[in-house]
Amino acid sequence: MSPPSPRWFSPTASVSLAATVSLLAAVTVAVAVLTAGAAVPAAAAPPPTDACGACGTSFEDAAAAAGGDDVTVDASTMNVHVAANGSARVTVDLTVGSGDADWLAADADAVIAELAAGDDPDATAGIAPVPTAATLTADGDTVRIQYDAPGVAHTSPGGVVVVDAFADGRTTGWEVDADAVRLHAPTAHAVTHGPADAPVTTWTSGDHVDDVLVAYAADDGLLATAATQVALAVETGPAFLQYAAIVLAPTLAVLAGLLWSTRTLAARVPTVGTARTGTVVATAGGATAVALVATGGVSTYLELPTTIALFVALTATVVGALAATERLQTARGLAAAAVGFPVALGALGAVAGALAHPEVASWTVGRAVTAGALAAQLGAFVVLGATRDRPSTGRWRRLATVLAPAVVVVATLGPTALLVAWLPVLVVLAHPAYWFGGTVAGGLRSV
């Protein structure tokens, strides 16, 4: 009996194997181009921007442009005081020679004008650019610059104070070019989001500050945390959706192609005995898992490449062993093993990683959930291969099934290039996974 005609996009039996291979090659090339395109901006990205636009060499350059060629800065600090109403006051203290201090005080307006202009009037000069209304005073060898910075923070519904000075879309973040940059929380407020502490967060020379939002609330209780999440959603929602669409669009296209190509190839490649195939899959999965653990490739920090590989290997071991012993009786049981098991691994990994490294719990939890979701995505191809002739597996349902893990990744880690990097791996592994599902299908009783 000839194999059934694939349903995805209603391809006919006349589709040649050469055409299928050509499609796969095109998909792989497209993914490679997308991956390279995502990597090029990172490689060509500018260095981190100086956090303080009035410290160190930035101040010396402004003084020189104002006529003070010999002004040197021995030390500088920047203090940003955020108020509960969302306003901010900045104080920059610089240690210079006493003679330089006198000259700077006498020519304060010219120096402030140069600081306000910067090298490029259209460029952001630090997290809190110096305005022309800033004041410059001198006392001994200390020069102080003070000004209001309305662009540093603002209030959101629920009384949340959001500091968005660091979050301006620059992926390279900020580098502290002063001896110290201090962010002072509003009085009697707690940090509810971001790499900050209350009452004061201090970064020292050479530290790197990511492009992130910082949020404060009157306390760190449940209501304040919920209000913070609402505020962050309002802040990042439009950009999040835009980048999510950019990441998910190629993912959707590749998955659609995979659903067609896996079904087309499976119709042309004969299956073999379930027990024998299951033994091979279980052996390969077990050997891979043992090798990953034995070589120290897996750690409780749950680095994504090795954690994904471990979850895939363990899932292959379980599904293969069940197939080898003919214990896979229903499609629901197969789904529990191929999809449910890696999801459970992700949950267990999240708990273990958070307990082992509470200081970076959010990262380990995100990695564990992501690894489980991507391993489950591969497992979904096994299930689809086993149920490809069942009436309940229409094309839109199948597409939603394999797209759901990608949505979970975006929801967990954000619009990450990891998905694009994962696609070439999925292109390679989805076909044998789908074929293995077709092999297992012979022993299934029902959907």
N, C-alpha and C positions, 0 to 999 in steps of 0.2 A: 504493500500500500504506500502510495506516495505521501510525503509529509504534508500536513495542512499548510495552507497559504498564510503568511504572516498577516496580522490584522493592522499593525501599526502603519498608519498612512496608507493602508490598503495596497501594499506592494504586490505585484503579481509574481507568479512563479518564474517568469522570464527574466527576472533580475539576475544578472550574472554574478558569479563570485568575484570576478575581476572588478566589476562596478562597486561591489561592497567593499573590497579591499581599498579601492581608490577613495571611497568615501571616508573610510577609517583614516587613510593617510592624510586626507584633507582636514579632517577633524583634528588629528594630532598636530599638523602644521599650524592650524589656527590657534590651538591651545598654546603651542610653543611661542607663537607671535604675541599672544595676549600676555603670557607669562613674562616674556622679554620686555614687552611694553610696560608692564607693571614694575619691572626691576630697574629700567633705565632711569626714571625720575629719581629713584632712591640713590642710584649711583652718582647722578649728576646734581643732586640736591645741594644747595648752599650749606655752609657750615652753620652751626647754631648762632643765633643773634645774641649780642650782648644784652643782658637783662637790664642794666642801668645805663641810660643814655647820658648821664652827667657824671660818671665816675671814671677814674683812671685815665687812660689815654684819650677817651672821648672828651673829657674835660680839658685835658692839655691841648687837644687839637682846637677846641673852641676858643680857649684862651689865646692860643697863637694866632688864630684868625682875627681875634679882637685886638691884637697888637702886643700880647704878652709872650714873646718868643721863648723866654727862659723859664716859664712857669712849669714846675714839675709837681706831681702828686705823689706823696709818700704813702698815703693810706686813704681809703674811702669806704664809706658805708652808706647803705640806702635803707631807710625805714619807711614802710608803707602802712599807715594806720587806717584800717577800715572801720567805718561806723555802722551802727545798726540800721541807719536809714539808707545805706548803700553808698554814701559819699566816702571819699578817701583823701587823706592828707599825706603828702610825701615830704620827707626830710632827707637830704643828702648832706653828709658831713665829709669834708676833705681836709687832709693834713697837708699843708704846703709850707714853704719857707715864709718867715714873718714878713719879709720884704715883698714877696709875691702876694701875700694876703692883703697888704695895704694897697697894692696896685689893683688887685681884683675888686676890692671894695670901692675904689675910686672909679673904676670902669665897669661897674656891675651891669649897667644896662647893655653895654656892648657885648659882654660875655653871655648874658642871658639871651640876647638876640641871636648869637651864634649857636648856642645850645638848642634854641627853639627851632632854628632853621635846619641844623644838622647837615650832613653831607648831601642828603637828598630831601628836599622839603616834603616830598610825597611819601617817604619811607617812614615806618614806625621806628622811633628812636627809643628802644627799651620798652619794658612793660608799662611804664608810665612816662610818656614823652613830656619834656619840659615845655611849658607854655610861655608865652611872652610876658604873662602876668606874674611869673615867678619872682621871688625876691632873693637877693644874694647879700649876705652880711659876713663880716670877718671879726674874729676875736682871737688875737694872738696869731698862732699859726694855723688856726682852724677856720675854714670857710664853710658856711652853711647856706644851702639852697632849699627853699621851702615853696610849696605850691599845692593847690588843690588839683586832684586828678579825677575828674568825673567819669572817665572812661575805664577806670580800674574795676569798679564793682557796681552792682545795682540790686534792688530788692525784687523778689518774685512773690507771687501769691503764697500765703501761709507764713509770711514773715521770714522767708529764707533769703539770706544775703549771698548772692552769687558773685564770685570774683572771676571775671572772664578775661583779665589782663593777659594771662598766659595762653589762653585758647584763642588764637587768631588764625588757625588753619595751617601754621607752619609745622610740617612734620618733623623738622630737625630740632624743634624746641629752642631752649634758651640756655646760654652759658653765663654763669655768674662772673662778671668782670670786675667786681669790687671785692674788698676783703670780706664783706658780709652784706647780704641782702636779707632783710627781715620783714615778714608779713605778720602784722598784728591783727588778731581777730577782734571783732566787735566786743565790747565789754559784756561779760556774762554770756557769751555764746560758745557753742561747741562745734567742732568740725563734723559735718555729716557727709562730706564727699571730698575726695582729692588728697594729694600728698602734702597735707598740712597738719599742724598741731595747734592747740590752743593753750595759752593765750598768744604765743609767739612761735612762728616757724622761721628758722634761720638756715640760710644756705651760705656757704663760704666759697672763697675764690676757687674757680675751676669746676664747681658743682654744675650738674646739668638738670634743668627743670623741663619736664615734658610739656607738650601742648595739651593742657588739661584745664578743666574747670575745678574751682574750689568752692565749696558751699559751707555756709555756717547757719546754724539755727539756734534758737533759745535754749534747746537741750538736745540730747541725742536719743530721745525716746521714740516710740513707734510712730506717733503722729508727726513729729518733726522729720523722721526718716521718710515717711510717705510724702510729706510736703516737698522734701528735697527731690525725690524721684520725679514728682510732677514738674518741678521747676527745671530739672535737667532735661526732661522730655520736651518741654517748651523750648529750651535753649538749643538742643541738638537735633530735634525731630526732623526739620526740613533737610538738613545736611545728611543726617543718618539715612533717610529714605532715598536721597539722591545717590549716595555712594552704595547703598544696598542694591539699588537697581543696576548700577554699573557692574557690581560683582555678580549679581544673580542672573543678569541677561546672558552672558556667555555660558554660565552654568546650565541654564535652562536649555539653550541651544544644543549644547553637547549632550545633555541627558536625553533630549528628544532624538538626536541621532543615534545614541546608544541603544535606546529602546527598539529602534528599527533594525540596527545592524546586528544586535545580539539575537533577535528573533530570526532574522534572515540567515545568519550563519548557523544557528542551532538547527534550522530546518535542513541543512546540508551535511551536518556532521553527525554520524551515527553515535548513539549512546552505547555504553557498555554496562556490565553488571553493577548494580547498586552497591553490593557488598564490597566488591573489589575496588571500585572507585572511592567509596567511603574510607576504606583502609588506607589508600594512597593519600587522600586529603588529610585524614587524621594524623598519619605519620609525618607528613610534611609540616602541618601546623604545629604539632608537638615538638618536632626538631627545631623549628624556627623559634618557638617560645623559649625552649631550653637554651638555645644559643644566645638569645637576647639577654636573658637573665644571667647566664654564666659569664658572658663577656663584660658584664657591668653596663650594658647599654641602656638599662632601665633603672630609673631612680624615682624616689618619692616626690621629686619635683615635677615628674610627669612631662618631660620634654615631648613635644608633639610628635616628631617623626618616629621615635622609638615606641612611644605609647600607642600610637595608631597601629604600628606593626605588631606590637604585642597583642592588642585586642583582636586584630584580624587573625593572628595565628591561633589564639586561644579559641576564638569562635570556630575556625576551621577544624580544630581538634575536636570540639564538642559535636559539631554537625557531622563531621566525618565519622566519628565513633558511633553516633546514633544510626547513621546510614549503614555502616559496616555490620552492625548488629541487628539491622532491620527493625529498629525501634521507632522510625519515623513513619507513623501511620496516617496522619492527616496533614493537610496544608496548614492548619492552625498550629499543630505541633512543630512543623518545620519553621513557621514564622517565629514561634517562641524561641527556638534554638538559634536561628540565623539572624534575627533582628532583636528579639527581646534580650537575649544573652549579652550582646555587646552593650546594649543600653544599660543593663544591670551592672556590667563592668564599669561603665562610665560613672554610675552613681556611687559604687563602692570606691572607685578611685578618687572621686571628689571628696568623700568623707575621709579617706586615708590621707590624701594630700593636705587637706585642711588641718587635720589633727597633727600631722608631722611638721607642717610649716605654717603655723597660724599667721606669721607676719606677712606671708604672700598667699593667703588662703584664696583670695579672689582669682589669682592667676592659676593656681593648681586646680581649683574647681572648674574654671573655664576650660582648661586643657583636657581634663578628664571627660567632661561632658562632650567636648568637641571630638575627642578620639572615639568615644562610644558612638556618637552620631555618625561619623564617617565610616566606622566599621559596620554599623547597622545599614548604612546606605549600600555597601557592597553586599551585605547579607540579603538586602531586598531584591537584588538581582537573582539570587538563588531561588527565592520564593517566586518571583515572577517567571523564572524559567520552568519551575515545577507546575505553575498554574496557567501557563500561556494559552491553553486550550479551554480554560473554564470561562463560561459566559459572564462571570462576575468581575473579570479583570479587563474592563474596557480601557481604551487608550488614555483617557483623561485621568482615570483612577490610577493607572500605572505611572503616569507622569507625576501625579501628586505624591505617590508613594516614594519615588526616588528623589523628588525635590524637597520633601519635608526635612530630611536631615540637613540639607544645605541651609534651609531657613533657620533651623535650630542653631547652626554654627554662627550665622549672622546675628541672631538674637543674643547669643552667648558672648562672642568675641567682637561683635561689630562687623562692619563690611571689610573683612580681611582678605588680603591677597592669597591667604592659605587655600581658599577654595579654588582659585585659578591654578595654583600649584598642584593641588590634589587631582585635578581633572585628567592630566596625562596618565597618572597612576590608575585612575578609575577606568580610563579607556582600555588599558592593558588587562586589568583584572576582571572587569565586568563580563567579558565574553566567556572565560572559563567558568566563572561563577554561575552564569546563566545556563551554560551547558551542563554543569553539575546538577543544577536544579532540574533540568530536563531528565537527567539520569535517575534522580531520586523520584521523579513523578510516578514512575511505574509502580512504586510500592505504596502510594498514597490512596486511601480509600475515598476521602471526600475533601471538600473545601472547608 
